[in-house]
Amino acid sequence: MVPIVTALAILLAGAGGATAWARTADLADVIVRELPRHHVEAVRSVERLGGDAGRRLLLIDGFESRLPPQAMAALQRAAGVVSVTPTAELRLSGSSDAGATSTTPSITDVAEAIGATALWKNHLTG
């Protein structure tokens, strides 16, 4: 009798794991900004809405998260949450490297895109 119960428990656990894995494919990647000192509260809100919290982004008082797309509006209104923004790919508008063949921006592309090269010409470096 015990082996049958054990086998049934393993089967049920495996089925639950497969269901959880299938659900993660339906989650949207977002950046959640939180009020200072409200990280735990914001993470709990994400989890209550069916998502999971990822890497902290201390520079912006936030963290990466994955959650169901339909939960984004509710999370935006949750206690401790400042904003919820879908992640997006950043692309520079062009390349100034003569002969550049890669679609990956070079450090020169980035410096020009943010105006750093003009500052460097005026000896402003930091």
Phi and psi in radians as a Rosetta constraint file:
Dihedral C 1 N 2 CA 2 C 2 CIRCULARHARMONIC -1.089 0.35
Dihedral N 2 CA 2 C 2 N 3 CIRCULARHARMONIC -0.769 0.35
Dihedral C 2 N 3 CA 3 C 3 CIRCULARHARMONIC -1.054 0.35
Dihedral N 3 CA 3 C 3 N 4 CIRCULARHARMONIC -0.610 0.35
Dihedral C 3 N 4 CA 4 C 4 CIRCULARHARMONIC -1.157 0.35
Dihedral N 4 CA 4 C 4 N 5 CIRCULARHARMONIC -0.754 0.35
Dihedral C 4 N 5 CA 5 C 5 CIRCULARHARMONIC -1.120 0.35
Dihedral N 5 CA 5 C 5 N 6 CIRCULARHARMONIC -0.730 0.35
Dihedral C 5 N 6 CA 6 C 6 CIRCULARHARMONIC -1.101 0.35
Dihedral N 6 CA 6 C 6 N 7 CIRCULARHARMONIC -0.782 0.35
Dihedral C 6 N 7 CA 7 C 7 CIRCULARHARMONIC -1.086 0.35
Dihedral N 7 CA 7 C 7 N 8 CIRCULARHARMONIC -0.727 0.35
Dihedral C 7 N 8 CA 8 C 8 CIRCULARHARMONIC -1.102 0.35
Dihedral N 8 CA 8 C 8 N 9 CIRCULARHARMONIC -0.738 0.35
Dihedral C 8 N 9 CA 9 C 9 CIRCULARHARMONIC -1.094 0.35
Dihedral N 9 CA 9 C 9 N 10 CIRCULARHARMONIC -0.712 0.35
Dihedral C 9 N 10 CA 10 C 10 CIRCULARHARMONIC -1.136 0.35
Dihedral N 10 CA 10 C 10 N 11 CIRCULARHARMONIC -0.754 0.35
Dihedral C 10 N 11 CA 11 C 11 CIRCULARHARMONIC -1.086 0.35
Dihedral N 11 CA 11 C 11 N 12 CIRCULARHARMONIC -0.766 0.35
Dihedral C 11 N 12 CA 12 C 12 CIRCULARHARMONIC -1.159 0.35
Dihedral N 12 CA 12 C 12 N 13 CIRCULARHARMONIC -0.694 0.35
Dihedral C 12 N 13 CA 13 C 13 CIRCULARHARMONIC -1.127 0.35
Dihedral N 13 CA 13 C 13 N 14 CIRCULARHARMONIC -0.714 0.35
Dihedral C 13 N 14 CA 14 C 14 CIRCULARHARMONIC -1.127 0.35
Dihedral N 14 CA 14 C 14 N 15 CIRCULARHARMONIC -0.689 0.35
Dihedral C 14 N 15 CA 15 C 15 CIRCULARHARMONIC -1.141 0.35
Dihedral N 15 CA 15 C 15 N 16 CIRCULARHARMONIC -0.712 0.35
Dihedral C 15 N 16 CA 16 C 16 CIRCULARHARMONIC -1.125 0.35
Dihedral N 16 CA 16 C 16 N 17 CIRCULARHARMONIC -0.680 0.35
Dihedral C 16 N 17 CA 17 C 17 CIRCULARHARMONIC -1.133 0.35
Dihedral N 17 CA 17 C 17 N 18 CIRCULARHARMONIC -0.690 0.35
Dihedral C 17 N 18 CA 18 C 18 CIRCULARHARMONIC -1.152 0.35
Dihedral N 18 CA 18 C 18 N 19 CIRCULARHARMONIC -0.678 0.35
Dihedral C 18 N 19 CA 19 C 19 CIRCULARHARMONIC -1.136 0.35
Dihedral N 19 CA 19 C 19 N 20 CIRCULARHARMONIC -0.758 0.35
Dihedral C 19 N 20 CA 20 C 20 CIRCULARHARMONIC -1.088 0.35
Dihedral N 20 CA 20 C 20 N 21 CIRCULARHARMONIC -0.709 0.35
Dihedral C 20 N 21 CA 21 C 21 CIRCULARHARMONIC -1.116 0.35
Dihedral N 21 CA 21 C 21 N 22 CIRCULARHARMONIC -0.731 0.35
Dihedral C 21 N 22 CA 22 C 22 CIRCULARHARMONIC -1.112 0.35
Dihedral N 22 CA 22 C 22 N 23 CIRCULARHARMONIC -0.640 0.35
Dihedral C 22 N 23 CA 23 C 23 CIRCULARHARMONIC -1.159 0.35
Dihedral N 23 CA 23 C 23 N 24 CIRCULARHARMONIC -0.600 0.35
Dihedral C 23 N 24 CA 24 C 24 CIRCULARHARMONIC -1.135 0.35
Dihedral N 24 CA 24 C 24 N 25 CIRCULARHARMONIC -0.413 0.35
Dihedral C 24 N 25 CA 25 C 25 CIRCULARHARMONIC -1.185 0.35
Dihedral N 25 CA 25 C 25 N 26 CIRCULARHARMONIC -0.371 0.35
Dihedral C 25 N 26 CA 26 C 26 CIRCULARHARMONIC -1.646 0.35
Dihedral N 26 CA 26 C 26 N 27 CIRCULARHARMONIC 0.122 0.35
Dihedral C 26 N 27 CA 27 C 27 CIRCULARHARMONIC -1.567 0.35
Dihedral N 27 CA 27 C 27 N 28 CIRCULARHARMONIC 2.566 0.35
Dihedral C 27 N 28 CA 28 C 28 CIRCULARHARMONIC -1.725 0.35
Dihedral N 28 CA 28 C 28 N 29 CIRCULARHARMONIC 2.451 0.35
Dihedral C 28 N 29 CA 29 C 29 CIRCULARHARMONIC -1.429 0.35
Dihedral N 29 CA 29 C 29 N 30 CIRCULARHARMONIC 2.226 0.35
Dihedral C 29 N 30 CA 30 C 30 CIRCULARHARMONIC -2.415 0.35
Dihedral N 30 CA 30 C 30 N 31 CIRCULARHARMONIC 2.846 0.35
Dihedral C 30 N 31 CA 31 C 31 CIRCULARHARMONIC -1.909 0.35
Dihedral N 31 CA 31 C 31 N 32 CIRCULARHARMONIC 2.194 0.35
Dihedral C 31 N 32 CA 32 C 32 CIRCULARHARMONIC -1.886 0.35
Dihedral N 32 CA 32 C 32 N 33 CIRCULARHARMONIC 2.127 0.35
Dihedral C 32 N 33 CA 33 C 33 CIRCULARHARMONIC -1.720 0.35
Dihedral N 33 CA 33 C 33 N 34 CIRCULARHARMONIC 2.404 0.35
Dihedral C 33 N 34 CA 34 C 34 CIRCULARHARMONIC -2.111 0.35
Dihedral N 34 CA 34 C 34 N 35 CIRCULARHARMONIC 2.793 0.35
Dihedral C 34 N 35 CA 35 C 35 CIRCULARHARMONIC -1.163 0.35
Dihedral N 35 CA 35 C 35 N 36 CIRCULARHARMONIC 2.551 0.35
Dihedral C 35 N 36 CA 36 C 36 CIRCULARHARMONIC -0.949 0.35
Dihedral N 36 CA 36 C 36 N 37 CIRCULARHARMONIC 2.401 0.35
Dihedral C 36 N 37 CA 37 C 37 CIRCULARHARMONIC 1.155 0.35
Dihedral N 37 CA 37 C 37 N 38 CIRCULARHARMONIC 0.403 0.35
Dihedral C 37 N 38 CA 38 C 38 CIRCULARHARMONIC -2.153 0.35
Dihedral N 38 CA 38 C 38 N 39 CIRCULARHARMONIC 0.451 0.35
Dihedral C 38 N 39 CA 39 C 39 CIRCULARHARMONIC -1.052 0.35
Dihedral N 39 CA 39 C 39 N 40 CIRCULARHARMONIC -0.854 0.35
Dihedral C 39 N 40 CA 40 C 40 CIRCULARHARMONIC -1.067 0.35
Dihedral N 40 CA 40 C 40 N 41 CIRCULARHARMONIC -0.727 0.35
Dihedral C 40 N 41 CA 41 C 41 CIRCULARHARMONIC -1.096 0.35
Dihedral N 41 CA 41 C 41 N 42 CIRCULARHARMONIC -0.758 0.35
Dihedral C 41 N 42 CA 42 C 42 CIRCULARHARMONIC -1.158 0.35
Dihedral N 42 CA 42 C 42 N 43 CIRCULARHARMONIC -0.738 0.35
Dihedral C 42 N 43 CA 43 C 43 CIRCULARHARMONIC -1.089 0.35
Dihedral N 43 CA 43 C 43 N 44 CIRCULARHARMONIC -0.754 0.35
Dihedral C 43 N 44 CA 44 C 44 CIRCULARHARMONIC -1.076 0.35
Dihedral N 44 CA 44 C 44 N 45 CIRCULARHARMONIC -0.650 0.35
Dihedral C 44 N 45 CA 45 C 45 CIRCULARHARMONIC -1.088 0.35
Dihedral N 45 CA 45 C 45 N 46 CIRCULARHARMONIC -0.764 0.35
Dihedral C 45 N 46 CA 46 C 46 CIRCULARHARMONIC -1.035 0.35
Dihedral N 46 CA 46 C 46 N 47 CIRCULARHARMONIC -0.831 0.35
Dihedral C 46 N 47 CA 47 C 47 CIRCULARHARMONIC -1.142 0.35
Dihedral N 47 CA 47 C 47 N 48 CIRCULARHARMONIC -0.681 0.35
Dihedral C 47 N 48 CA 48 C 48 CIRCULARHARMONIC -1.080 0.35
Dihedral N 48 CA 48 C 48 N 49 CIRCULARHARMONIC -0.521 0.35
Dihedral C 48 N 49 CA 49 C 49 CIRCULARHARMONIC -1.586 0.35
Dihedral N 49 CA 49 C 49 N 50 CIRCULARHARMONIC 0.155 0.35
Dihedral C 49 N 50 CA 50 C 50 CIRCULARHARMONIC 1.597 0.35
Dihedral N 50 CA 50 C 50 N 51 CIRCULARHARMONIC 0.252 0.35
Dihedral C 50 N 51 CA 51 C 51 CIRCULARHARMONIC -1.897 0.35
Dihedral N 51 CA 51 C 51 N 52 CIRCULARHARMONIC -3.046 0.35
Dihedral C 51 N 52 CA 52 C 52 CIRCULARHARMONIC -2.418 0.35
Dihedral N 52 CA 52 C 52 N 53 CIRCULARHARMONIC 2.604 0.35
Dihedral C 52 N 53 CA 53 C 53 CIRCULARHARMONIC -1.648 0.35
Dihedral N 53 CA 53 C 53 N 54 CIRCULARHARMONIC 2.528 0.35
Dihedral C 53 N 54 CA 54 C 54 CIRCULARHARMONIC -2.037 0.35
Dihedral N 54 CA 54 C 54 N 55 CIRCULARHARMONIC -2.478 0.35
Dihedral C 54 N 55 CA 55 C 55 CIRCULARHARMONIC -1.098 0.35
Dihedral N 55 CA 55 C 55 N 56 CIRCULARHARMONIC 2.399 0.35
Dihedral C 55 N 56 CA 56 C 56 CIRCULARHARMONIC -1.291 0.35
Dihedral N 56 CA 56 C 56 N 57 CIRCULARHARMONIC 2.542 0.35
Dihedral C 56 N 57 CA 57 C 57 CIRCULARHARMONIC -2.135 0.35
Dihedral N 57 CA 57 C 57 N 58 CIRCULARHARMONIC 1.401 0.35
Dihedral C 57 N 58 CA 58 C 58 CIRCULARHARMONIC -1.079 0.35
Dihedral N 58 CA 58 C 58 N 59 CIRCULARHARMONIC -0.538 0.35
Dihedral C 58 N 59 CA 59 C 59 CIRCULARHARMONIC -1.040 0.35
Dihedral N 59 CA 59 C 59 N 60 CIRCULARHARMONIC -0.552 0.35
Dihedral C 59 N 60 CA 60 C 60 CIRCULARHARMONIC -2.000 0.35
Dihedral N 60 CA 60 C 60 N 61 CIRCULARHARMONIC 0.249 0.35
Dihedral C 60 N 61 CA 61 C 61 CIRCULARHARMONIC 0.912 0.35
Dihedral N 61 CA 61 C 61 N 62 CIRCULARHARMONIC 1.055 0.35
Dihedral C 61 N 62 CA 62 C 62 CIRCULARHARMONIC -2.758 0.35
Dihedral N 62 CA 62 C 62 N 63 CIRCULARHARMONIC -2.912 0.35
Dihedral C 62 N 63 CA 63 C 63 CIRCULARHARMONIC -2.814 0.35
Dihedral N 63 CA 63 C 63 N 64 CIRCULARHARMONIC 2.768 0.35
Dihedral C 63 N 64 CA 64 C 64 CIRCULARHARMONIC -1.356 0.35
Dihedral N 64 CA 64 C 64 N 65 CIRCULARHARMONIC 2.629 0.35
Dihedral C 64 N 65 CA 65 C 65 CIRCULARHARMONIC -2.674 0.35
Dihedral N 65 CA 65 C 65 N 66 CIRCULARHARMONIC 2.803 0.35
Dihedral C 65 N 66 CA 66 C 66 CIRCULARHARMONIC -2.236 0.35
Dihedral N 66 CA 66 C 66 N 67 CIRCULARHARMONIC 2.285 0.35
Dihedral C 66 N 67 CA 67 C 67 CIRCULARHARMONIC -2.678 0.35
Dihedral N 67 CA 67 C 67 N 68 CIRCULARHARMONIC 2.823 0.35
Dihedral C 67 N 68 CA 68 C 68 CIRCULARHARMONIC -1.038 0.35
Dihedral N 68 CA 68 C 68 N 69 CIRCULARHARMONIC 2.373 0.35
Dihedral C 68 N 69 CA 69 C 69 CIRCULARHARMONIC -0.968 0.35
Dihedral N 69 CA 69 C 69 N 70 CIRCULARHARMONIC -0.628 0.35
Dihedral C 69 N 70 CA 70 C 70 CIRCULARHARMONIC -1.234 0.35
Dihedral N 70 CA 70 C 70 N 71 CIRCULARHARMONIC -0.173 0.35
Dihedral C 70 N 71 CA 71 C 71 CIRCULARHARMONIC -1.617 0.35
Dihedral N 71 CA 71 C 71 N 72 CIRCULARHARMONIC -0.094 0.35
Dihedral C 71 N 72 CA 72 C 72 CIRCULARHARMONIC -1.073 0.35
Dihedral N 72 CA 72 C 72 N 73 CIRCULARHARMONIC -0.735 0.35
Dihedral C 72 N 73 CA 73 C 73 CIRCULARHARMONIC -1.148 0.35
Dihedral N 73 CA 73 C 73 N 74 CIRCULARHARMONIC -0.705 0.35
Dihedral C 73 N 74 CA 74 C 74 CIRCULARHARMONIC -1.150 0.35
Dihedral N 74 CA 74 C 74 N 75 CIRCULARHARMONIC -0.695 0.35
Dihedral C 74 N 75 CA 75 C 75 CIRCULARHARMONIC -1.147 0.35
Dihedral N 75 CA 75 C 75 N 76 CIRCULARHARMONIC -0.633 0.35
Dihedral C 75 N 76 CA 76 C 76 CIRCULARHARMONIC -1.008 0.35
Dihedral N 76 CA 76 C 76 N 77 CIRCULARHARMONIC -0.569 0.35
Dihedral C 76 N 77 CA 77 C 77 CIRCULARHARMONIC -1.608 0.35
Dihedral N 77 CA 77 C 77 N 78 CIRCULARHARMONIC -0.047 0.35
Dihedral C 77 N 78 CA 78 C 78 CIRCULARHARMONIC -1.237 0.35
Dihedral N 78 CA 78 C 78 N 79 CIRCULARHARMONIC 2.636 0.35
Dihedral C 78 N 79 CA 79 C 79 CIRCULARHARMONIC -1.057 0.35
Dihedral N 79 CA 79 C 79 N 80 CIRCULARHARMONIC 2.361 0.35
Dihedral C 79 N 80 CA 80 C 80 CIRCULARHARMONIC 1.507 0.35
Dihedral N 80 CA 80 C 80 N 81 CIRCULARHARMONIC -0.115 0.35
Dihedral C 80 N 81 CA 81 C 81 CIRCULARHARMONIC -1.756 0.35
Dihedral N 81 CA 81 C 81 N 82 CIRCULARHARMONIC 2.263 0.35
Dihedral C 81 N 82 CA 82 C 82 CIRCULARHARMONIC -1.577 0.35
Dihedral N 82 CA 82 C 82 N 83 CIRCULARHARMONIC -0.815 0.35
Dihedral C 82 N 83 CA 83 C 83 CIRCULARHARMONIC -2.749 0.35
Dihedral N 83 CA 83 C 83 N 84 CIRCULARHARMONIC 2.765 0.35
Dihedral C 83 N 84 CA 84 C 84 CIRCULARHARMONIC -2.291 0.35
Dihedral N 84 CA 84 C 84 N 85 CIRCULARHARMONIC 2.099 0.35
Dihedral C 84 N 85 CA 85 C 85 CIRCULARHARMONIC -2.229 0.35
Dihedral N 85 CA 85 C 85 N 86 CIRCULARHARMONIC 2.200 0.35
Dihedral C 85 N 86 CA 86 C 86 CIRCULARHARMONIC -1.070 0.35
Dihedral N 86 CA 86 C 86 N 87 CIRCULARHARMONIC 2.452 0.35
Dihedral C 86 N 87 CA 87 C 87 CIRCULARHARMONIC -1.247 0.35
Dihedral N 87 CA 87 C 87 N 88 CIRCULARHARMONIC 2.651 0.35
Dihedral C 87 N 88 CA 88 C 88 CIRCULARHARMONIC -2.512 0.35
Dihedral N 88 CA 88 C 88 N 89 CIRCULARHARMONIC 2.677 0.35
Dihedral C 88 N 89 CA 89 C 89 CIRCULARHARMONIC -1.415 0.35
Dihedral N 89 CA 89 C 89 N 90 CIRCULARHARMONIC 2.404 0.35
Dihedral C 89 N 90 CA 90 C 90 CIRCULARHARMONIC -1.687 0.35
Dihedral N 90 CA 90 C 90 N 91 CIRCULARHARMONIC 2.239 0.35
Dihedral C 90 N 91 CA 91 C 91 CIRCULARHARMONIC -2.243 0.35
Dihedral N 91 CA 91 C 91 N 92 CIRCULARHARMONIC 2.331 0.35
Dihedral C 91 N 92 CA 92 C 92 CIRCULARHARMONIC -1.386 0.35
Dihedral N 92 CA 92 C 92 N 93 CIRCULARHARMONIC 2.682 0.35
Dihedral C 92 N 93 CA 93 C 93 CIRCULARHARMONIC -1.362 0.35
Dihedral N 93 CA 93 C 93 N 94 CIRCULARHARMONIC -0.260 0.35
Dihedral C 93 N 94 CA 94 C 94 CIRCULARHARMONIC -3.014 0.35
Dihedral N 94 CA 94 C 94 N 95 CIRCULARHARMONIC 3.127 0.35
Dihedral C 94 N 95 CA 95 C 95 CIRCULARHARMONIC -2.233 0.35
Dihedral N 95 CA 95 C 95 N 96 CIRCULARHARMONIC 2.440 0.35
Dihedral C 95 N 96 CA 96 C 96 CIRCULARHARMONIC -1.858 0.35
Dihedral N 96 CA 96 C 96 N 97 CIRCULARHARMONIC -0.043 0.35
Dihedral C 96 N 97 CA 97 C 97 CIRCULARHARMONIC -1.291 0.35
Dihedral N 97 CA 97 C 97 N 98 CIRCULARHARMONIC 2.011 0.35
Dihedral C 97 N 98 CA 98 C 98 CIRCULARHARMONIC -1.072 0.35
Dihedral N 98 CA 98 C 98 N 99 CIRCULARHARMONIC 2.212 0.35
Dihedral C 98 N 99 CA 99 C 99 CIRCULARHARMONIC 1.401 0.35
Dihedral N 99 CA 99 C 99 N 100 CIRCULARHARMONIC 0.224 0.35
Dihedral C 99 N 100 CA 100 C 100 CIRCULARHARMONIC -1.168 0.35
Dihedral N 100 CA 100 C 100 N 101 CIRCULARHARMONIC 2.286 0.35
Dihedral C 100 N 101 CA 101 C 101 CIRCULARHARMONIC -1.998 0.35
Dihedral N 101 CA 101 C 101 N 102 CIRCULARHARMONIC -0.201 0.35
Dihedral C 101 N 102 CA 102 C 102 CIRCULARHARMONIC -1.523 0.35
Dihedral N 102 CA 102 C 102 N 103 CIRCULARHARMONIC 2.581 0.35
Dihedral C 102 N 103 CA 103 C 103 CIRCULARHARMONIC -1.508 0.35
Dihedral N 103 CA 103 C 103 N 104 CIRCULARHARMONIC -0.097 0.35
Dihedral C 103 N 104 CA 104 C 104 CIRCULARHARMONIC -1.404 0.35
Dihedral N 104 CA 104 C 104 N 105 CIRCULARHARMONIC 2.225 0.35
Dihedral C 104 N 105 CA 105 C 105 CIRCULARHARMONIC -1.100 0.35
Dihedral N 105 CA 105 C 105 N 106 CIRCULARHARMONIC 2.455 0.35
Dihedral C 105 N 106 CA 106 C 106 CIRCULARHARMONIC -1.525 0.35
Dihedral N 106 CA 106 C 106 N 107 CIRCULARHARMONIC 2.975 0.35
Dihedral C 106 N 107 CA 107 C 107 CIRCULARHARMONIC -1.106 0.35
Dihedral N 107 CA 107 C 107 N 108 CIRCULARHARMONIC -0.549 0.35
Dihedral C 107 N 108 CA 108 C 108 CIRCULARHARMONIC -1.138 0.35
Dihedral N 108 CA 108 C 108 N 109 CIRCULARHARMONIC -0.736 0.35
Dihedral C 108 N 109 CA 109 C 109 CIRCULARHARMONIC -1.030 0.35
Dihedral N 109 CA 109 C 109 N 110 CIRCULARHARMONIC -0.794 0.35
Dihedral C 109 N 110 CA 110 C 110 CIRCULARHARMONIC -1.133 0.35
Dihedral N 110 CA 110 C 110 N 111 CIRCULARHARMONIC -0.797 0.35
Dihedral C 110 N 111 CA 111 C 111 CIRCULARHARMONIC -1.028 0.35
Dihedral N 111 CA 111 C 111 N 112 CIRCULARHARMONIC -0.746 0.35
Dihedral C 111 N 112 CA 112 C 112 CIRCULARHARMONIC -1.231 0.35
Dihedral N 112 CA 112 C 112 N 113 CIRCULARHARMONIC -0.670 0.35
Dihedral C 112 N 113 CA 113 C 113 CIRCULARHARMONIC -1.101 0.35
Dihedral N 113 CA 113 C 113 N 114 CIRCULARHARMONIC -0.582 0.35
Dihedral C 113 N 114 CA 114 C 114 CIRCULARHARMONIC -1.691 0.35
Dihedral N 114 CA 114 C 114 N 115 CIRCULARHARMONIC 0.040 0.35
Dihedral C 114 N 115 CA 115 C 115 CIRCULARHARMONIC 1.451 0.35
Dihedral N 115 CA 115 C 115 N 116 CIRCULARHARMONIC 0.212 0.35
Dihedral C 115 N 116 CA 116 C 116 CIRCULARHARMONIC -1.180 0.35
Dihedral N 116 CA 116 C 116 N 117 CIRCULARHARMONIC -0.627 0.35
Dihedral C 116 N 117 CA 117 C 117 CIRCULARHARMONIC -1.101 0.35
Dihedral N 117 CA 117 C 117 N 118 CIRCULARHARMONIC -0.643 0.35
Dihedral C 117 N 118 CA 118 C 118 CIRCULARHARMONIC -1.142 0.35
Dihedral N 118 CA 118 C 118 N 119 CIRCULARHARMONIC -0.668 0.35
Dihedral C 118 N 119 CA 119 C 119 CIRCULARHARMONIC -1.170 0.35
Dihedral N 119 CA 119 C 119 N 120 CIRCULARHARMONIC -0.721 0.35
Dihedral C 119 N 120 CA 120 C 120 CIRCULARHARMONIC -1.087 0.35
Dihedral N 120 CA 120 C 120 N 121 CIRCULARHARMONIC -0.643 0.35
Dihedral C 120 N 121 CA 121 C 121 CIRCULARHARMONIC -1.101 0.35
Dihedral N 121 CA 121 C 121 N 122 CIRCULARHARMONIC -0.456 0.35
Dihedral C 121 N 122 CA 122 C 122 CIRCULARHARMONIC -1.682 0.35
Dihedral N 122 CA 122 C 122 N 123 CIRCULARHARMONIC 0.290 0.35
Dihedral C 122 N 123 CA 123 C 123 CIRCULARHARMONIC 1.125 0.35
Dihedral N 123 CA 123 C 123 N 124 CIRCULARHARMONIC 0.474 0.35
Dihedral C 123 N 124 CA 124 C 124 CIRCULARHARMONIC -1.761 0.35
Dihedral N 124 CA 124 C 124 N 125 CIRCULARHARMONIC 1.921 0.35
Dihedral C 124 N 125 CA 125 C 125 CIRCULARHARMONIC -2.168 0.35
Dihedral N 125 CA 125 C 125 N 126 CIRCULARHARMONIC 0.115 0.35
